[in-house]
Amino acid sequence: MHRTLRLLVVPALLLGSAGLCAAQDANLARNLAATCANCHGTNGHARGDMKPLANMSSGKMLALLADYKSGAQPSTVMGQLVKGYTDAQLQLIAGFFAAQPAGK
């Protein structure tokens, strides 16, 4: 009886914690991406001359961010900002903006 119960409870706990981690990652991604709103607009929907980030593929964004981080892409602000993030944080940010609808 205890063995059967354990076989049912342990996987349920693991699945529940995986969902919690995904929700925490989504919240973390949104919070990290919020720092971009000052220049690139809410959820990446830029106004004026600024480059929109909404719906940009995560691969393209990660390549751009890597260029800013390495100094290959000249910048005044982005190079300094991107150096403050880990690669994992940049992946969360890129994923967040890739999931946003374009042209809002």
C-alpha atoms as a printed R data frame, in Angstrom:
    type eleno elety resid chain resno      x      y       z
1   ATOM     1    CA   MET     A     1  0.000  0.000   0.000
2   ATOM     2    CA   HIS     A     2  2.714  2.474   0.984
3   ATOM     3    CA   ARG     A     3  4.737  1.597  -2.106
4   ATOM     4    CA   THR     A     4  1.739  2.183  -4.382
5   ATOM     5    CA   LEU     A     5  0.961  5.457  -2.686
6   ATOM     6    CA   ARG     A     6  4.580  6.554  -3.013
7   ATOM     7    CA   LEU     A     7  4.547  5.651  -6.726
8   ATOM     8    CA   LEU     A     8  1.559  7.942  -7.200
9   ATOM     9    CA   VAL     A     9  2.541 10.830  -4.938
10  ATOM    10    CA   VAL     A    10  6.190 11.340  -5.914
11  ATOM    11    CA   PRO     A    11  5.532 11.834  -9.664
12  ATOM    12    CA   ALA     A    12  2.629 14.156  -8.861
13  ATOM    13    CA   LEU     A    13  4.877 16.283  -6.661
14  ATOM    14    CA   LEU     A    14  7.567 16.397  -9.327
15  ATOM    15    CA   LEU     A    15  5.097 17.422 -12.024
16  ATOM    16    CA   GLY     A    16  3.635 20.085  -9.760
17  ATOM    17    CA   SER     A    17  7.043 21.544  -9.001
18  ATOM    18    CA   ALA     A    18  7.915 21.605 -12.732
19  ATOM    19    CA   GLY     A    19  4.836 23.745 -13.349
20  ATOM    20    CA   LEU     A    20  5.852 26.059 -10.527
21  ATOM    21    CA   CYS     A    21  9.351 26.421 -12.003
22  ATOM    22    CA   ALA     A    22  7.893 27.257 -15.414
23  ATOM    23    CA   ALA     A    23  5.639 29.899 -13.857
24  ATOM    24    CA   GLN     A    24  8.569 31.348 -11.937
25  ATOM    25    CA   ASP     A    25 10.648 31.449 -15.140
26  ATOM    26    CA   ALA     A    26  7.805 33.246 -16.937
27  ATOM    27    CA   ASN     A    27  7.583 35.815 -14.148
28  ATOM    28    CA   LEU     A    28 11.351 36.227 -14.065
29  ATOM    29    CA   ALA     A    29 11.449 36.640 -17.850
30  ATOM    30    CA   ARG     A    30  8.731 39.307 -17.710
31  ATOM    31    CA   ASN     A    31 10.500 41.137 -14.884
32  ATOM    32    CA   LEU     A    32 13.864 41.060 -16.653
33  ATOM    33    CA   ALA     A    33 12.291 42.216 -19.922
34  ATOM    34    CA   ALA     A    34 10.543 45.084 -18.131
35  ATOM    35    CA   THR     A    35 13.895 46.847 -17.838
36  ATOM    36    CA   CYS     A    36 13.901 47.161 -21.642
37  ATOM    37    CA   ALA     A    37 10.597 49.077 -21.644
38  ATOM    38    CA   ASN     A    38 12.217 52.450 -20.969
39  ATOM    39    CA   CYS     A    39 13.641 52.499 -24.488
40  ATOM    40    CA   HIS     A    40 11.918 49.689 -26.391
41  ATOM    41    CA   GLY     A    41  8.356 50.128 -25.097
42  ATOM    42    CA   THR     A    42  6.067 47.933 -23.046
43  ATOM    43    CA   ASN     A    43  6.429 44.292 -24.103
44  ATOM    44    CA   GLY     A    44  8.810 45.402 -26.849
45  ATOM    45    CA   HIS     A    45  6.300 47.550 -28.729
46  ATOM    46    CA   ALA     A    46  8.579 50.494 -29.443
47  ATOM    47    CA   ARG     A    47  7.521 54.002 -30.272
48  ATOM    48    CA   GLY     A    48  9.386 56.480 -32.396
49  ATOM    49    CA   ASP     A    49 12.820 55.586 -33.728
50  ATOM    50    CA   MET     A    50 13.582 52.794 -31.264
51  ATOM    51    CA   LYS     A    51 13.840 49.226 -32.559
52  ATOM    52    CA   PRO     A    52 10.808 47.077 -31.635
53  ATOM    53    CA   LEU     A    53 11.628 43.855 -29.814
54  ATOM    54    CA   ALA     A    54  8.184 42.230 -29.863
55  ATOM    55    CA   ASN     A    55  8.075 39.057 -31.978
56  ATOM    56    CA   MET     A    56 11.816 39.153 -32.780
57  ATOM    57    CA   SER     A    57 13.103 35.580 -32.947
58  ATOM    58    CA   SER     A    58 15.018 34.595 -29.850
59  ATOM    59    CA   GLY     A    59 17.950 33.459 -32.000
60  ATOM    60    CA   LYS     A    60 18.219 36.842 -33.681
61  ATOM    61    CA   MET     A    61 17.928 38.686 -30.377
62  ATOM    62    CA   LEU     A    62 20.509 36.470 -28.672
63  ATOM    63    CA   ALA     A    63 22.933 37.055 -31.549
64  ATOM    64    CA   LEU     A    64 22.446 40.831 -31.270
65  ATOM    65    CA   LEU     A    65 22.842 40.762 -27.500
66  ATOM    66    CA   ALA     A    66 26.004 38.648 -27.790
67  ATOM    67    CA   ASP     A    67 27.441 41.207 -30.230
68  ATOM    68    CA   TYR     A    68 26.653 44.031 -27.813
69  ATOM    69    CA   LYS     A    69 28.157 42.068 -24.923
70  ATOM    70    CA   SER     A    70 31.384 41.301 -26.805
71  ATOM    71    CA   GLY     A    71 31.702 44.801 -28.227
72  ATOM    72    CA   ALA     A    72 31.367 43.576 -31.836
73  ATOM    73    CA   GLN     A    73 28.266 45.793 -32.153
74  ATOM    74    CA   PRO     A    74 29.088 49.402 -31.233
75  ATOM    75    CA   SER     A    75 26.677 51.051 -28.821
76  ATOM    76    CA   THR     A    76 26.382 53.750 -26.234
77  ATOM    77    CA   VAL     A    77 24.073 52.026 -23.745
78  ATOM    78    CA   MET     A    78 23.298 48.449 -24.825
79  ATOM    79    CA   GLY     A    79 26.835 47.143 -24.409
80  ATOM    80    CA   GLN     A    80 26.898 48.342 -20.822
81  ATOM    81    CA   LEU     A    81 23.436 47.011 -20.005
82  ATOM    82    CA   VAL     A    82 23.830 43.563 -21.523
83  ATOM    83    CA   LYS     A    83 27.030 42.893 -19.568
84  ATOM    84    CA   GLY     A    84 24.932 42.954 -16.395
85  ATOM    85    CA   TYR     A    85 22.953 39.849 -17.411
86  ATOM    86    CA   THR     A    86 23.924 36.191 -17.381
87  ATOM    87    CA   ASP     A    87 23.478 34.121 -20.534
88  ATOM    88    CA   ALA     A    88 20.531 32.354 -18.887
89  ATOM    89    CA   GLN     A    89 18.864 35.701 -18.144
90  ATOM    90    CA   LEU     A    90 19.419 36.848 -21.730
91  ATOM    91    CA   GLN     A    91 17.774 33.643 -22.958
92  ATOM    92    CA   LEU     A    92 14.744 34.355 -20.768
93  ATOM    93    CA   ILE     A    93 14.534 37.922 -22.078
94  ATOM    94    CA   ALA     A    94 14.857 36.801 -25.709
95  ATOM    95    CA   GLY     A    95 12.192 34.146 -25.199
96  ATOM    96    CA   PHE     A    96  9.847 36.667 -23.618
97  ATOM    97    CA   PHE     A    97 10.082 39.086 -26.537
98  ATOM    98    CA   ALA     A    98  9.849 36.302 -29.140
99  ATOM    99    CA   ALA     A    99  6.491 35.330 -27.619
100 ATOM   100    CA   GLN     A   100  5.041 38.856 -27.838
101 ATOM   101    CA   PRO     A   101  2.707 39.657 -30.743
102 ATOM   102    CA   ALA     A   102  4.167 41.993 -33.349
103 ATOM   103    CA   GLY     A   103  3.002 45.509 -34.134
104 ATOM   104    CA   LYS     A   104  0.682 46.394 -31.304
